[in-house]
């Protein structure tokens, strides 16, 4: 059986990060030409070009970016294992890159994660927010929280946190200016505020008479790539919007928003924590997953029903139709 070779990987990762063979050579205690030759041998063995070389600097090729992310992830995992052996305790440490849904992540998940870093002083965070489907492996994302159905992918693991419930609502000022909304088809004749989703058919999730979920097309007035802006536009009377209850609960209680089509509402979307499949889950990932599970259990109104199932699944969840 052919063995995996690691020759050239330390030189490549350091040169790629420093953008210089000379700078990498200084840290490694070798010559610049030695670093360059090691990287060239690595490229030849892989059969791909990893770095663009100029007289001024180095830059990664597309393949180089993917390979660098994989190398850094593996090296970080090895350091975590070694640290647990040396210390006898698997202390979460190192940088953890987490991708979160925009509004839900900013409002609820990020504050918990920041508080967690005060408990674990060696845990560093890189947080990104968005609704786009990300390639966790190639983009070097350690953990993500996703709202929406997931496809199967053996390279990733999912842990269900709960679900969000959707309602259709509008400001009383808007509703007073249009005929009553009695049937889902009325949404084709009203102003609707939606979440921007590239390449997706504009539809909301509604329950039918048999208890199933159907997609209802709507007439689009405004599109926003952020749940908070969708909420603000709805509060300002710009039209109808399908939003999760955690985002609109206080405004429904105050009367600033009113629900419509209640007999058709009630669709739900699962909330998952997802991370790359590995035989050894790093302490920094495990501590955040545990914190998310605890948060979901303690905040039932926010996360809804809990599930303890853990399984493999897709890194490409089906995006929400129209929820932040």
Residue, then its C-alpha position, 0 to 999 in steps of 0.5 A: x500500500x502506498x503511504x501518504x507523504x508529508x515532505x514539503x507540506x511544512x514548507x508549503x504551508x509556511x510559505x503560503x501564509x507568509x507569501x515568501x520563500x525567504x520569510x519561510x526559510x528564516x523561520x525554518x532555518x534553511x535557505x530560500x532555495x531549499x524551501x522553493x525546491x521542497x514546494x516544487x517537489x510537492x507540486x510534482x508529486x500532487x500533479x498540480x500547481x500550488x503557488x504562483x511565483x513572481x519576483x515580488x511575492x507568492x500567491x496561491x492558485x485555486x488548488x493551492x487555497x484548497x490544499x492549504x485549508x486542508x493542511x492547516x486543518x489537519x495540522x491543527x487537529x494533530x496539535x489538539x491531539x498532542x496537547x490532550x496527551x501532554x496536558x491530560x485534559x482536552x482543553x479547547x484552544x486555537x482558532x475556530x472558524x464558525x459560519x452562522x445565519x445572519x440575523x439568528x447568529x448575530x442575535x443569539x449564537x454570537x453572544x453565547x460564543x463570545x461569553x464562551x471565550x471568556x471561559x476558555x482563554x485559549x479559544x479564538x473565534x473567526x465568525x462569519x454571517x450569511x445565508x449562502x450555502x458554503x463548502x465547509x471543507x474547501x473554505x476551512x470552516x470548522x463548524x456551522x449553524x444552518x437553518x433549513x433541510x440538509x442533503x446527505x454528505x458522508x464528509x459532514x456530521x449534523x446535530x439537530x438543535x431544534x427548529x424555527x416556526x414561521x408566520x406571515x405577518x404585516x403592520x396594521x397600517x399596511x393591512x388597512x390599505x388592502x383587501x382582506x387576505x383570506x387565501x394563499x393565492x392572495x399573496x400573488x396580488x399583495x406586496x411581499x417582502x422576501x429574503x434574497x436568494x440567488x437562483x431560487x424560485x420565490x415561494x413561501x412555505x405554507x401548510x395545505x389542507x392535508x397538513x403537508x407543506x407546499x410552496x406558495x409563490x408570492x408577488x415580490x415588492x422588496x428583497x433583502x439579504x438580511x433578516x433584520x432589514x426584512x423585519x424593519x421593512x415589514x414594521x414600516x408597512x412595506x408589505x407582508x413577510x414570512x418570518x420566524x417567531x423568534x424574530x417577531x414575537x415581541x412585535x406580535x405581542x405589542x400589536x406592531x405586527x399582525x399575523x395573516x393566513x394563520x390556518x395555513x401558517x405553521x411551517x417549520x425549518x430544522x436548525x442544525x450544527x454541522x462540522x466535518x466528519x473526523x475520527x477525532x473531534x477537536x476539543x474546540x469543536x466539541x465544547x462549542x457543540x456542547x454549548x449549542x446543545x445546552x443553549x437549545x435545551x435551556x431556550x426551548x422558545x427559541x429552538x423549539x423541539x430538541x432531538x438527540x440524533x447525530x448522523x452524517x449529512x450534507x454540507x449543502x443544506x437546502x436554503x430556507x425559502x424565505x427566512x433569515 
